[in-house]
């Protein structure tokens, strides 16, 4: 059986989907799509709800890095942030 490549993880309450290791957007996992950001993050394991919180009706991502991005990492950081905006909670 061939599954539709557009299928995604159903996040529900965000307590089951692994933020870095489950495929939530087109392509690979976040740690595969953004290896440098993954290496910079201070938290490498956890479910989706551990990486953000609700502010009223708006989900706010909270991704902590061990250190600021170098200039050459800023483009990947911006792509990562835009990718997160496309994840519907």
PyMOL Python script that loads the backbone (N, CA, C, O; Angstrom):
from pymol import cmd

cmd.read_pdbstr("""\
ATOM      1  N   UNK A   1       0.846  -1.180   0.000  1.00  0.00           N
ATOM      2  CA  UNK A   1       0.000   0.000   0.000  1.00  0.00           C
ATOM      3  C   UNK A   1       0.892   1.244   0.000  1.00  0.00           C
ATOM      4  O   UNK A   1       1.796   1.368   0.826  1.00  0.00           O
ATOM      5  N   UNK A   2       0.636   2.138  -0.909  1.00  0.00           N
ATOM      6  CA  UNK A   2       1.376   3.392  -0.972  1.00  0.00           C
ATOM      7  C   UNK A   2       0.559   4.443  -0.240  1.00  0.00           C
ATOM      8  O   UNK A   2      -0.615   4.663  -0.537  1.00  0.00           O
ATOM      9  N   UNK A   3       1.205   5.085   0.721  1.00  0.00           N
ATOM     10  CA  UNK A   3       0.508   6.129   1.478  1.00  0.00           C
ATOM     11  C   UNK A   3       0.773   7.473   0.839  1.00  0.00           C
ATOM     12  O   UNK A   3       1.831   7.692   0.249  1.00  0.00           O
ATOM     13  N   UNK A   4      -0.168   8.354   0.952  1.00  0.00           N
ATOM     14  CA  UNK A   4      -0.055   9.701   0.414  1.00  0.00           C
ATOM     15  C   UNK A   4       1.085  10.426   1.125  1.00  0.00           C
ATOM     16  O   UNK A   4       1.106  10.486   2.355  1.00  0.00           O
ATOM     17  N   UNK A   5       2.033  10.976   0.364  1.00  0.00           N
ATOM     18  CA  UNK A   5       3.174  11.673   0.944  1.00  0.00           C
ATOM     19  C   UNK A   5       2.780  12.951   1.664  1.00  0.00           C
ATOM     20  O   UNK A   5       3.577  13.512   2.416  1.00  0.00           O
ATOM     21  N   UNK A   6       1.557  13.416   1.441  1.00  0.00           N
ATOM     22  CA  UNK A   6       1.121  14.646   2.095  1.00  0.00           C
ATOM     23  C   UNK A   6       0.582  14.400   3.498  1.00  0.00           C
ATOM     24  O   UNK A   6       0.256  15.352   4.207  1.00  0.00           O
ATOM     25  N   UNK A   7       0.484  13.151   3.905  1.00  0.00           N
ATOM     26  CA  UNK A   7      -0.016  12.861   5.252  1.00  0.00           C
ATOM     27  C   UNK A   7       0.957  13.415   6.288  1.00  0.00           C
ATOM     28  O   UNK A   7       2.169  13.402   6.077  1.00  0.00           O
ATOM     29  N   UNK A   8       0.438  13.888   7.379  1.00  0.00           N
ATOM     30  CA  UNK A   8       1.245  14.480   8.442  1.00  0.00           C
ATOM     31  C   UNK A   8       0.820  13.904   9.780  1.00  0.00           C
ATOM     32  O   UNK A   8      -0.190  13.208   9.880  1.00  0.00           O
ATOM     33  N   UNK A   9       1.584  14.196  10.780  1.00  0.00           N
ATOM     34  CA  UNK A   9       1.252  13.800  12.136  1.00  0.00           C
ATOM     35  C   UNK A   9       0.057  14.619  12.611  1.00  0.00           C
ATOM     36  O   UNK A   9       0.007  15.830  12.391  1.00  0.00           O
ATOM     37  N   UNK A  10      -0.891  13.975  13.253  1.00  0.00           N
ATOM     38  CA  UNK A  10      -1.989  14.699  13.888  1.00  0.00           C
ATOM     39  C   UNK A  10      -1.499  15.071  15.280  1.00  0.00           C
ATOM     40  O   UNK A  10      -1.236  14.199  16.108  1.00  0.00           O
ATOM     41  N   UNK A  11      -1.380  16.349  15.527  1.00  0.00           N
ATOM     42  CA  UNK A  11      -0.748  16.796  16.763  1.00  0.00           C
ATOM     43  C   UNK A  11      -1.653  16.706  17.987  1.00  0.00           C
ATOM     44  O   UNK A  11      -1.163  16.512  19.099  1.00  0.00           O
ATOM     45  N   UNK A  12      -2.952  16.842  17.803  1.00  0.00           N
ATOM     46  CA  UNK A  12      -3.853  16.789  18.951  1.00  0.00           C
ATOM     47  C   UNK A  12      -3.432  17.781  20.014  1.00  0.00           C
ATOM     48  O   UNK A  12      -3.319  18.975  19.735  1.00  0.00           O
ATOM     49  N   UNK A  13      -3.199  17.311  21.222  1.00  0.00           N
ATOM     50  CA  UNK A  13      -2.764  18.172  22.326  1.00  0.00           C
ATOM     51  C   UNK A  13      -1.264  18.435  22.288  1.00  0.00           C
ATOM     52  O   UNK A  13      -0.749  19.212  23.092  1.00  0.00           O
ATOM     53  N   UNK A  14      -0.569  17.799  21.370  1.00  0.00           N
ATOM     54  CA  UNK A  14       0.872  18.008  21.249  1.00  0.00           C
ATOM     55  C   UNK A  14       1.680  17.229  22.253  1.00  0.00           C
ATOM     56  O   UNK A  14       2.864  17.508  22.444  1.00  0.00           O
ATOM     57  N   UNK A  15       1.062  16.249  22.906  1.00  0.00           N
ATOM     58  CA  UNK A  15       1.784  15.503  23.927  1.00  0.00           C
ATOM     59  C   UNK A  15       2.313  14.154  23.438  1.00  0.00           C
ATOM     60  O   UNK A  15       2.944  13.423  24.202  1.00  0.00           O
ATOM     61  N   UNK A  16       2.060  13.820  22.169  1.00  0.00           N
ATOM     62  CA  UNK A  16       2.526  12.541  21.637  1.00  0.00           C
ATOM     63  C   UNK A  16       3.557  12.707  20.510  1.00  0.00           C
ATOM     64  O   UNK A  16       4.479  11.901  20.384  1.00  0.00           O
ATOM     65  N   UNK A  17       3.397  13.741  19.707  1.00  0.00           N
ATOM     66  CA  UNK A  17       4.306  13.961  18.579  1.00  0.00           C
ATOM     67  C   UNK A  17       5.635  14.518  19.068  1.00  0.00           C
ATOM     68  O   UNK A  17       5.671  15.508  19.800  1.00  0.00           O
ATOM     69  N   UNK A  18       6.726  13.879  18.661  1.00  0.00           N
ATOM     70  CA  UNK A  18       8.064  14.356  19.023  1.00  0.00           C
ATOM     71  C   UNK A  18       8.428  15.525  18.114  1.00  0.00           C
ATOM     72  O   UNK A  18       8.398  15.404  16.889  1.00  0.00           O
ATOM     73  N   UNK A  19       8.769  16.647  18.717  1.00  0.00           N
ATOM     74  CA  UNK A  19       9.039  17.874  17.967  1.00  0.00           C
ATOM     75  C   UNK A  19      10.122  17.680  16.911  1.00  0.00           C
ATOM     76  O   UNK A  19       9.910  18.044  15.754  1.00  0.00           O
ATOM     77  N   UNK A  20      11.253  17.128  17.265  1.00  0.00           N
ATOM     78  CA  UNK A  20      12.381  17.017  16.347  1.00  0.00           C
ATOM     79  C   UNK A  20      12.359  15.761  15.486  1.00  0.00           C
ATOM     80  O   UNK A  20      12.925  15.768  14.392  1.00  0.00           O
ATOM     81  N   UNK A  21      11.721  14.675  15.944  1.00  0.00           N
ATOM     82  CA  UNK A  21      11.850  13.381  15.271  1.00  0.00           C
ATOM     83  C   UNK A  21      10.653  12.926  14.451  1.00  0.00           C
ATOM     84  O   UNK A  21      10.792  11.999  13.653  1.00  0.00           O
ATOM     85  N   UNK A  22       9.488  13.534  14.609  1.00  0.00           N
ATOM     86  CA  UNK A  22       8.319  13.157  13.814  1.00  0.00           C
ATOM     87  C   UNK A  22       8.185  14.087  12.613  1.00  0.00           C
ATOM     88  O   UNK A  22       8.478  15.279  12.702  1.00  0.00           O
ATOM     89  N   UNK A  23       7.742  13.533  11.496  1.00  0.00           N
ATOM     90  CA  UNK A  23       7.546  14.338  10.280  1.00  0.00           C
ATOM     91  C   UNK A  23       6.258  15.140  10.446  1.00  0.00           C
ATOM     92  O   UNK A  23       5.170  14.567  10.513  1.00  0.00           O
ATOM     93  N   UNK A  24       6.382  16.457  10.511  1.00  0.00           N
ATOM     94  CA  UNK A  24       5.215  17.326  10.683  1.00  0.00           C
ATOM     95  C   UNK A  24       4.988  18.230   9.484  1.00  0.00           C
ATOM     96  O   UNK A  24       3.907  18.797   9.328  1.00  0.00           O
ATOM     97  N   UNK A  25       5.990  18.368   8.647  1.00  0.00           N
ATOM     98  CA  UNK A  25       5.886  19.206   7.455  1.00  0.00           C
ATOM     99  C   UNK A  25       6.410  18.395   6.279  1.00  0.00           C
ATOM    100  O   UNK A  25       6.958  17.309   6.471  1.00  0.00           O
ATOM    101  N   UNK A  26       6.248  18.910   5.068  1.00  0.00           N
ATOM    102  CA  UNK A  26       6.734  18.189   3.894  1.00  0.00           C
ATOM    103  C   UNK A  26       8.203  17.846   4.028  1.00  0.00           C
ATOM    104  O   UNK A  26       9.003  18.662   4.486  1.00  0.00           O
ATOM    105  N   UNK A  27       8.547  16.647   3.631  1.00  0.00           N
ATOM    106  CA  UNK A  27       9.949  16.258   3.627  1.00  0.00           C
ATOM    107  C   UNK A  27      10.325  15.402   4.809  1.00  0.00           C
ATOM    108  O   UNK A  27       9.673  14.399   5.099  1.00  0.00           O
ATOM    109  N   UNK A  28      11.362  15.796   5.481  1.00  0.00           N
ATOM    110  CA  UNK A  28      11.954  15.018   6.553  1.00  0.00           C
ATOM    111  C   UNK A  28      11.529  15.550   7.922  1.00  0.00           C
ATOM    112  O   UNK A  28      10.649  16.404   8.030  1.00  0.00           O
ATOM    113  N   UNK A  29      12.165  15.035   8.941  1.00  0.00           N
ATOM    114  CA  UNK A  29      11.937  15.547  10.285  1.00  0.00           C
ATOM    115  C   UNK A  29      12.617  16.908  10.401  1.00  0.00           C
ATOM    116  O   UNK A  29      13.456  17.261   9.572  1.00  0.00           O
ATOM    117  N   UNK A  30      12.257  17.663  11.421  1.00  0.00           N
ATOM    118  CA  UNK A  30      12.881  18.977  11.612  1.00  0.00           C
ATOM    119  C   UNK A  30      14.383  18.849  11.847  1.00  0.00           C
ATOM    120  O   UNK A  30      15.153  19.687  11.378  1.00  0.00           O
ATOM    121  N   UNK A  31      14.811  17.806  12.570  1.00  0.00           N
ATOM    122  CA  UNK A  31      16.255  17.673  12.820  1.00  0.00           C
ATOM    123  C   UNK A  31      17.008  17.306  11.546  1.00  0.00           C
ATOM    124  O   UNK A  31      18.199  17.600  11.434  1.00  0.00           O
ATOM    125  N   UNK A  32      16.333  16.663  10.574  1.00  0.00           N
ATOM    126  CA  UNK A  32      16.972  16.354   9.293  1.00  0.00           C
ATOM    127  C   UNK A  32      16.941  17.556   8.356  1.00  0.00           C
ATOM    128  O   UNK A  32      17.906  17.803   7.633  1.00  0.00           O
ATOM    129  N   UNK A  33      15.847  18.300   8.361  1.00  0.00           N
ATOM    130  CA  UNK A  33      15.733  19.480   7.502  1.00  0.00           C
ATOM    131  C   UNK A  33      16.590  20.645   7.994  1.00  0.00           C
ATOM    132  O   UNK A  33      17.068  21.450   7.194  1.00  0.00           O
ATOM    133  N   UNK A  34      16.783  20.734   9.306  1.00  0.00           N
ATOM    134  CA  UNK A  34      17.522  21.856   9.904  1.00  0.00           C
ATOM    135  C   UNK A  34      18.586  21.337  10.869  1.00  0.00           C
ATOM    136  O   UNK A  34      18.493  21.574  12.073  1.00  0.00           O
ATOM    137  N   UNK A  35      19.599  20.629  10.353  1.00  0.00           N
ATOM    138  CA  UNK A  35      20.590  20.006  11.241  1.00  0.00           C
ATOM    139  C   UNK A  35      21.385  21.009  12.077  1.00  0.00           C
ATOM    140  O   UNK A  35      21.725  20.725  13.226  1.00  0.00           O
ATOM    141  N   UNK A  36      21.677  22.160  11.520  1.00  0.00           N
ATOM    142  CA  UNK A  36      22.453  23.142  12.288  1.00  0.00           C
ATOM    143  C   UNK A  36      21.617  23.721  13.428  1.00  0.00           C
ATOM    144  O   UNK A  36      22.130  23.915  14.530  1.00  0.00           O
ATOM    145  N   UNK A  37      20.355  23.994  13.181  1.00  0.00           N
ATOM    146  CA  UNK A  37      19.486  24.507  14.234  1.00  0.00           C
ATOM    147  C   UNK A  37      19.317  23.447  15.315  1.00  0.00           C
ATOM    148  O   UNK A  37      19.338  23.758  16.506  1.00  0.00           O
ATOM    149  N   UNK A  38      19.151  22.192  14.895  1.00  0.00           N
ATOM    150  CA  UNK A  38      19.041  21.101  15.863  1.00  0.00           C
ATOM    151  C   UNK A  38      20.294  21.029  16.732  1.00  0.00           C
ATOM    152  O   UNK A  38      20.196  20.817  17.940  1.00  0.00           O
ATOM    153  N   UNK A  39      21.461  21.203  16.135  1.00  0.00           N
ATOM    154  CA  UNK A  39      22.701  21.144  16.921  1.00  0.00           C
ATOM    155  C   UNK A  39      22.825  22.320  17.883  1.00  0.00           C
ATOM    156  O   UNK A  39      23.473  22.206  18.923  1.00  0.00           O
ATOM    157  N   UNK A  40      22.207  23.449  17.543  1.00  0.00           N
ATOM    158  CA  UNK A  40      22.277  24.639  18.397  1.00  0.00           C
ATOM    159  C   UNK A  40      21.237  24.661  19.514  1.00  0.00           C
ATOM    160  O   UNK A  40      21.397  25.382  20.499  1.00  0.00           O
ATOM    161  N   UNK A  41      20.173  23.873  19.365  1.00  0.00           N
ATOM    162  CA  UNK A  41      19.092  23.948  20.340  1.00  0.00           C
ATOM    163  C   UNK A  41      19.526  23.406  21.698  1.00  0.00           C
ATOM    164  O   UNK A  41      20.345  22.493  21.793  1.00  0.00           O
ATOM    165  N   UNK A  42      18.962  23.984  22.726  1.00  0.00           N
ATOM    166  CA  UNK A  42      19.298  23.539  24.078  1.00  0.00           C
ATOM    167  C   UNK A  42      18.450  22.348  24.501  1.00  0.00           C
ATOM    168  O   UNK A  42      18.784  21.678  25.478  1.00  0.00           O
ATOM    169  N   UNK A  43      17.365  22.068  23.790  1.00  0.00           N
ATOM    170  CA  UNK A  43      16.489  20.953  24.128  1.00  0.00           C
ATOM    171  C   UNK A  43      16.295  20.087  22.887  1.00  0.00           C
ATOM    172  O   UNK A  43      15.652  20.501  21.922  1.00  0.00           O
ATOM    173  N   UNK A  44      16.857  18.884  22.922  1.00  0.00           N
ATOM    174  CA  UNK A  44      16.847  18.019  21.753  1.00  0.00           C
ATOM    175  C   UNK A  44      15.768  16.941  21.790  1.00  0.00           C
ATOM    176  O   UNK A  44      15.582  16.227  20.805  1.00  0.00           O
ATOM    177  N   UNK A  45      15.062  16.811  22.898  1.00  0.00           N
ATOM    178  CA  UNK A  45      13.997  15.816  23.015  1.00  0.00           C
ATOM    179  C   UNK A  45      12.784  16.444  23.673  1.00  0.00           C
ATOM    180  O   UNK A  45      12.898  17.266  24.582  1.00  0.00           O
ATOM    181  N   UNK A  46      11.633  16.039  23.195  1.00  0.00           N
ATOM    182  CA  UNK A  46      10.404  16.505  23.811  1.00  0.00           C
ATOM    183  C   UNK A  46       9.256  16.509  22.828  1.00  0.00           C
ATOM    184  O   UNK A  46       9.449  16.519  21.612  1.00  0.00           O
ATOM    185  N   UNK A  47       8.062  16.501  23.377  1.00  0.00           N
ATOM    186  CA  UNK A  47       6.879  16.543  22.524  1.00  0.00           C
ATOM    187  C   UNK A  47       6.613  17.991  22.106  1.00  0.00           C
ATOM    188  O   UNK A  47       7.167  18.934  22.670  1.00  0.00           O
ATOM    189  N   UNK A  48       5.766  18.132  21.120  1.00  0.00           N
ATOM    190  CA  UNK A  48       5.494  19.445  20.521  1.00  0.00           C
ATOM    191  C   UNK A  48       5.083  20.476  21.567  1.00  0.00           C
ATOM    192  O   UNK A  48       5.552  21.614  21.531  1.00  0.00           O
ATOM    193  N   UNK A  49       4.219  20.093  22.493  1.00  0.00           N
ATOM    194  CA  UNK A  49       3.718  21.093  23.450  1.00  0.00           C
ATOM    195  C   UNK A  49       4.800  21.631  24.386  1.00  0.00           C
ATOM    196  O   UNK A  49       4.579  22.630  25.070  1.00  0.00           O
ATOM    197  N   UNK A  50       5.960  20.986  24.425  1.00  0.00           N
ATOM    198  CA  UNK A  50       7.068  21.476  25.246  1.00  0.00           C
ATOM    199  C   UNK A  50       7.869  22.572  24.543  1.00  0.00           C
ATOM    200  O   UNK A  50       8.798  23.131  25.126  1.00  0.00           O
ATOM    201  N   UNK A  51       7.518  22.880  23.304  1.00  0.00           N
ATOM    202  CA  UNK A  51       8.250  23.870  22.519  1.00  0.00           C
ATOM    203  C   UNK A  51       7.433  25.114  22.219  1.00  0.00           C
ATOM    204  O   UNK A  51       7.740  25.854  21.284  1.00  0.00           O
ATOM    205  N   UNK A  52       6.410  25.344  22.997  1.00  0.00           N
ATOM    206  CA  UNK A  52       5.609  26.534  22.794  1.00  0.00           C
ATOM    207  C   UNK A  52       4.469  26.585  23.782  1.00  0.00           C
ATOM    208  O   UNK A  52       4.352  25.736  24.666  1.00  0.00           O
ATOM    209  N   UNK A  53       3.623  27.599  23.621  1.00  0.00           N
ATOM    210  CA  UNK A  53       2.465  27.748  24.509  1.00  0.00           C
ATOM    211  C   UNK A  53       1.414  28.611  23.813  1.00  0.00           C
ATOM    212  O   UNK A  53       1.697  29.302  22.835  1.00  0.00           O
ATOM    213  N   UNK A  54       0.214  28.550  24.339  1.00  0.00           N
ATOM    214  CA  UNK A  54      -0.883  29.347  23.804  1.00  0.00           C
ATOM    215  C   UNK A  54      -0.856  30.734  24.420  1.00  0.00           C
ATOM    216  O   UNK A  54      -0.669  30.890  25.626  1.00  0.00           O
ATOM    217  N   UNK A  55      -1.042  31.730  23.583  1.00  0.00           N
ATOM    218  CA  UNK A  55      -1.216  33.109  24.012  1.00  0.00           C
ATOM    219  C   UNK A  55      -2.590  33.515  23.490  1.00  0.00           C
ATOM    220  O   UNK A  55      -2.719  34.024  22.376  1.00  0.00           O
ATOM    221  N   UNK A  56      -3.617  33.283  24.311  1.00  0.00           N
ATOM    222  CA  UNK A  56      -4.988  33.446  23.834  1.00  0.00           C
ATOM    223  C   UNK A  56      -5.289  32.329  22.854  1.00  0.00           C
ATOM    224  O   UNK A  56      -5.229  31.152  23.211  1.00  0.00           O
ATOM    225  N   UNK A  57      -5.617  32.694  21.610  1.00  0.00           N
ATOM    226  CA  UNK A  57      -5.894  31.697  20.569  1.00  0.00           C
ATOM    227  C   UNK A  57      -4.730  31.504  19.608  1.00  0.00           C
ATOM    228  O   UNK A  57      -4.890  30.879  18.560  1.00  0.00           O
ATOM    229  N   UNK A  58      -3.562  32.035  19.954  1.00  0.00           N
ATOM    230  CA  UNK A  58      -2.405  31.967  19.065  1.00  0.00           C
ATOM    231  C   UNK A  58      -1.314  31.120  19.710  1.00  0.00           C
ATOM    232  O   UNK A  58      -0.934  31.344  20.859  1.00  0.00           O
ATOM    233  N   UNK A  59      -0.811  30.134  18.946  1.00  0.00           N
ATOM    234  CA  UNK A  59       0.293  29.311  19.419  1.00  0.00           C
ATOM    235  C   UNK A  59       1.602  30.053  19.195  1.00  0.00           C
ATOM    236  O   UNK A  59       1.884  30.490  18.079  1.00  0.00           O
ATOM    237  N   UNK A  60       2.398  30.198  20.237  1.00  0.00           N
ATOM    238  CA  UNK A  60       3.698  30.868  20.169  1.00  0.00           C
ATOM    239  C   UNK A  60       4.790  29.834  20.377  1.00  0.00           C
ATOM    240  O   UNK A  60       4.869  29.206  21.433  1.00  0.00           O
ATOM    241  N   UNK A  61       5.633  29.659  19.366  1.00  0.00           N
ATOM    242  CA  UNK A  61       6.754  28.736  19.477  1.00  0.00           C
ATOM    243  C   UNK A  61       7.822  29.337  20.381  1.00  0.00           C
ATOM    244  O   UNK A  61       8.050  30.546  20.371  1.00  0.00           O
ATOM    245  N   UNK A  62       8.475  28.479  21.165  1.00  0.00           N
ATOM    246  CA  UNK A  62       9.559  28.915  22.047  1.00  0.00           C
ATOM    247  C   UNK A  62      10.711  27.926  21.897  1.00  0.00           C
ATOM    248  O   UNK A  62      10.767  26.908  22.588  1.00  0.00           O
ATOM    249  N   UNK A  63      11.620  28.240  20.991  1.00  0.00           N
ATOM    250  CA  UNK A  63      12.762  27.376  20.714  1.00  0.00           C
ATOM    251  C   UNK A  63      14.000  28.057  21.274  1.00  0.00           C
ATOM    252  O   UNK A  63      14.379  29.139  20.824  1.00  0.00           O
ATOM    253  N   UNK A  64      14.624  27.428  22.250  1.00  0.00           N
ATOM    254  CA  UNK A  64      15.802  28.007  22.899  1.00  0.00           C
ATOM    255  C   UNK A  64      17.078  27.454  22.276  1.00  0.00           C
ATOM    256  O   UNK A  64      17.214  26.250  22.057  1.00  0.00           O
ATOM    257  N   UNK A  65      18.003  28.358  21.998  1.00  0.00           N
ATOM    258  CA  UNK A  65      19.302  27.967  21.463  1.00  0.00           C
ATOM    259  C   UNK A  65      20.362  28.116  22.539  1.00  0.00           C
ATOM    260  O   UNK A  65      20.254  28.975  23.415  1.00  0.00           O
ATOM    261  N   UNK A  66      21.391  27.274  22.471  1.00  0.00           N
ATOM    262  CA  UNK A  66      22.496  27.337  23.434  1.00  0.00           C
ATOM    263  C   UNK A  66      23.311  28.619  23.275  1.00  0.00           C
ATOM    264  O   UNK A  66      23.889  29.121  24.238  1.00  0.00           O
ATOM    265  N   UNK A  67      23.348  29.137  22.061  1.00  0.00           N
ATOM    266  CA  UNK A  67      24.099  30.360  21.778  1.00  0.00           C
ATOM    267  C   UNK A  67      23.449  31.063  20.593  1.00  0.00           C
ATOM    268  O   UNK A  67      22.705  30.443  19.833  1.00  0.00           O
ATOM    269  N   UNK A  68      23.723  32.344  20.434  1.00  0.00           N
ATOM    270  CA  UNK A  68      23.158  33.068  19.290  1.00  0.00           C
ATOM    271  C   UNK A  68      23.677  32.495  17.969  1.00  0.00           C
ATOM    272  O   UNK A  68      24.758  31.907  17.917  1.00  0.00           O
ATOM    273  N   UNK A  69      22.908  32.672  16.927  1.00  0.00           N
ATOM    274  CA  UNK A  69      23.314  32.213  15.594  1.00  0.00           C
ATOM    275  C   UNK A  69      24.418  33.113  15.053  1.00  0.00           C
ATOM    276  O   UNK A  69      24.406  34.327  15.256  1.00  0.00           O
ATOM    277  N   UNK A  70      25.373  32.495  14.358  1.00  0.00           N
ATOM    278  CA  UNK A  70      26.352  33.266  13.604  1.00  0.00           C
ATOM    279  C   UNK A  70      25.652  33.797  12.357  1.00  0.00           C
ATOM    280  O   UNK A  70      24.582  33.311  11.989  1.00  0.00           O
ATOM    281  N   UNK A  71      26.245  34.781  11.716  1.00  0.00           N
ATOM    282  CA  UNK A  71      25.638  35.358  10.509  1.00  0.00           C
ATOM    283  C   UNK A  71      25.311  34.294   9.470  1.00  0.00           C
ATOM    284  O   UNK A  71      24.254  34.347   8.842  1.00  0.00           O
ATOM    285  N   UNK A  72      26.209  33.330   9.284  1.00  0.00           N
ATOM    286  CA  UNK A  72      25.991  32.305   8.262  1.00  0.00           C
ATOM    287  C   UNK A  72      24.882  31.320   8.649  1.00  0.00           C
ATOM    288  O   UNK A  72      24.432  30.547   7.803  1.00  0.00           O
ATOM    289  N   UNK A  73      24.436  31.331   9.905  1.00  0.00           N
ATOM    290  CA  UNK A  73      23.360  30.451  10.359  1.00  0.00           C
ATOM    291  C   UNK A  73      21.991  31.137  10.333  1.00  0.00           C
ATOM    292  O   UNK A  73      20.961  30.476  10.464  1.00  0.00           O
ATOM    293  N   UNK A  74      21.983  32.437  10.168  1.00  0.00           N
ATOM    294  CA  UNK A  74      20.735  33.197  10.239  1.00  0.00           C
ATOM    295  C   UNK A  74      19.736  32.816   9.153  1.00  0.00           C
ATOM    296  O   UNK A  74      18.531  32.812   9.402  1.00  0.00           O
ATOM    297  N   UNK A  75      20.210  32.497   7.965  1.00  0.00           N
ATOM    298  CA  UNK A  75      19.297  32.110   6.889  1.00  0.00           C
ATOM    299  C   UNK A  75      18.573  30.801   7.250  1.00  0.00           C
ATOM    300  O   UNK A  75      17.366  30.682   7.040  1.00  0.00           O
ATOM    301  N   UNK A  76      19.309  29.825   7.792  1.00  0.00           N
ATOM    302  CA  UNK A  76      18.668  28.571   8.186  1.00  0.00           C
ATOM    303  C   UNK A  76      17.709  28.803   9.361  1.00  0.00           C
ATOM    304  O   UNK A  76      16.633  28.207   9.411  1.00  0.00           O
ATOM    305  N   UNK A  77      18.094  29.660  10.293  1.00  0.00           N
ATOM    306  CA  UNK A  77      17.209  29.982  11.415  1.00  0.00           C
ATOM    307  C   UNK A  77      15.901  30.604  10.913  1.00  0.00           C
ATOM    308  O   UNK A  77      14.822  30.258  11.395  1.00  0.00           O
ATOM    309  N   UNK A  78      15.999  31.522   9.945  1.00  0.00           N
ATOM    310  CA  UNK A  78      14.804  32.168   9.388  1.00  0.00           C
ATOM    311  C   UNK A  78      13.943  31.151   8.655  1.00  0.00           C
ATOM    312  O   UNK A  78      12.720  31.180   8.791  1.00  0.00           O
ATOM    313  N   UNK A  79      14.541  30.257   7.886  1.00  0.00           N
ATOM    314  CA  UNK A  79      13.784  29.198   7.195  1.00  0.00           C
ATOM    315  C   UNK A  79      13.092  28.292   8.208  1.00  0.00           C
ATOM    316  O   UNK A  79      11.949  27.884   8.003  1.00  0.00           O
ATOM    317  N   UNK A  80      13.779  27.982   9.290  1.00  0.00           N
ATOM    318  CA  UNK A  80      13.219  27.154  10.358  1.00  0.00           C
ATOM    319  C   UNK A  80      11.997  27.840  10.972  1.00  0.00           C
ATOM    320  O   UNK A  80      10.957  27.208  11.154  1.00  0.00           O
ATOM    321  N   UNK A  81      12.121  29.121  11.288  1.00  0.00           N
ATOM    322  CA  UNK A  81      11.010  29.865  11.880  1.00  0.00           C
ATOM    323  C   UNK A  81       9.808  29.921  10.915  1.00  0.00           C
ATOM    324  O   UNK A  81       8.664  29.794  11.350  1.00  0.00           O
ATOM    325  N   UNK A  82      10.059  30.106   9.634  1.00  0.00           N
ATOM    326  CA  UNK A  82       8.971  30.135   8.651  1.00  0.00           C
ATOM    327  C   UNK A  82       8.310  28.759   8.538  1.00  0.00           C
ATOM    328  O   UNK A  82       7.096  28.658   8.358  1.00  0.00           O
ATOM    329  N   UNK A  83       9.101  27.725   8.643  1.00  0.00           N
ATOM    330  CA  UNK A  83       8.578  26.365   8.606  1.00  0.00           C
ATOM    331  C   UNK A  83       7.640  26.142   9.791  1.00  0.00           C
ATOM    332  O   UNK A  83       6.577  25.542   9.635  1.00  0.00           O
ATOM    333  N   UNK A  84       8.024  26.619  10.965  1.00  0.00           N
ATOM    334  CA  UNK A  84       7.180  26.474  12.158  1.00  0.00           C
ATOM    335  C   UNK A  84       5.850  27.209  11.988  1.00  0.00           C
ATOM    336  O   UNK A  84       4.815  26.749  12.470  1.00  0.00           O
ATOM    337  N   UNK A  85       5.882  28.331  11.314  1.00  0.00           N
ATOM    338  CA  UNK A  85       4.643  29.084  11.083  1.00  0.00           C
ATOM    339  C   UNK A  85       3.628  28.274  10.280  1.00  0.00           C
ATOM    340  O   UNK A  85       2.424  28.502  10.392  1.00  0.00           O
ATOM    341  N   UNK A  86       4.107  27.331   9.472  1.00  0.00           N
ATOM    342  CA  UNK A  86       3.220  26.517   8.633  1.00  0.00           C
ATOM    343  C   UNK A  86       2.677  25.299   9.372  1.00  0.00           C
ATOM    344  O   UNK A  86       1.831  24.585   8.833  1.00  0.00           O
ATOM    345  N   UNK A  87       3.138  25.048  10.578  1.00  0.00           N
ATOM    346  CA  UNK A  87       2.632  23.923  11.367  1.00  0.00           C
ATOM    347  C   UNK A  87       1.392  24.413  12.110  1.00  0.00           C
ATOM    348  O   UNK A  87       1.459  25.347  12.910  1.00  0.00           O
ATOM    349  N   UNK A  88       0.290  23.783  11.840  1.00  0.00           N
ATOM    350  CA  UNK A  88      -0.977  24.184  12.464  1.00  0.00           C
ATOM    351  C   UNK A  88      -1.202  23.402  13.743  1.00  0.00           C
ATOM    352  O   UNK A  88      -1.208  22.171  13.734  1.00  0.00           O
ATOM    353  N   UNK A  89      -1.384  24.109  14.829  1.00  0.00           N
ATOM    354  CA  UNK A  89      -1.643  23.497  16.129  1.00  0.00           C
ATOM    355  C   UNK A  89      -3.120  23.603  16.428  1.00  0.00           C
ATOM    356  O   UNK A  89      -3.571  23.151  17.480  1.00  0.00           O
TER     357      UNK A  89
END
""", "prot")
cmd.dss("prot")
cmd.show_as("cartoon", "prot")
cmd.util.cbc("prot")
cmd.orient("prot")
